[in-house]
Amino acid sequence: MTWKQKLKALDPCPEAYRWACRYTTLRQAWRACERGDWMGWLARECGELECMNATWIVMDDWGFLDNTREWNLVRAYIILDFMPDPPVLP
């Protein structure tokens, strides 16, 4: 099964799936993503709870839990700092 098929099996939102499919590899998509909410969803779906709990604590402390484009970009950078490679898809 390809990474795109595995991702589809997790039932992401259609917009996120279409966006990710533009990339050849999951790692390329992960590194290019500017949507921290999408990255957080994928990490949680793949069982990366320890990493995500740490990032949510940092974001909550800094007040980054608003769902705006700017905060999603900041979230993406924080997640990439904690998790530079994408999670392993089930």
QUISULGI-V347541 format. One record per pair of residues at least 12 apart in sequence whose ideal C-beta (glycine too) atoms are under 10 Angstrom apart, sorted by the first residue. I is the first residue (numbers start at 0). J is the second residue. If there is no record, write none. Layout:
I&J  I&J
This chain:
0&88  1&25  1&88  2&19  2&20  2&22  2&23  2&24  2&25  2&26  2&28  2&85  2&87  2&88  3&16  3&19  3&20  3&22  3&23  3&24  3&25  3&28  3&88  4&88  5&25  5&45  5&87  5&88  5&89  6&19  6&20  6&25  6&28  6&41  6&44  6&85  6&88  7&19  7&20  8&88  8&89  9&40  9&41  9&44  9&45  9&88  9&89  10&44  11&37  11&40  11&41  11&44  12&36  12&37  12&40  14&34  14&37  15&28  15&32  15&34  15&36  15&37  15&38  15&40  15&41  16&37  18&31  18&32  18&33  18&34  18&37  19&31  19&32  19&37  19&41  24&85  25&41  25&84  25&85  25&86  25&87  25&88  26&83  26&84  26&85  27&85  28&41  28&85  29&41  29&42  29&75  29&78  29&79  29&82  29&83  29&84  29&85  29&86  30&75  30&79  30&83  30&84  30&85  31&75  32&71  32&72  32&75  32&78  32&79  32&85  33&68  33&71  33&72  33&73  33&74  33&75  33&76  34&68  34&71  34&72  34&74  34&75  34&78  35&54  35&58  35&63  35&66  35&70  35&71  35&72  35&73  35&74  35&75  35&76  35&77  35&78  35&79  36&66  36&70  36&71  36&74  36&75  36&78  37&71  37&74  37&75  37&78  38&51  38&54  38&71  38&74  38&75  38&77  38&78  38&79  38&82  38&85  38&86  39&51  39&54  39&55  39&58  39&71  39&74  39&75  39&77  39&78  41&78  41&85  41&86  41&88  42&54  42&78  42&81  42&82  42&85  42&86  43&55  43&86  44&86  44&88  44&89  45&85  45&86  45&87  45&88  45&89  46&86  46&87  46&89  47&78  47&81  47&82  47&85  47&86  47&87  49&81  49&82  50&78  50&81  50&82  50&86  51&78  51&81  51&82  51&86  53&77  53&78  53&81  53&82  54&74  54&77  54&78  54&79  54&80  54&81  54&82  55&74  55&77  55&78  57&74  57&77  57&78  57&80  57&81  58&70  58&73  58&74  58&77  58&78  61&73  61&77  63&77
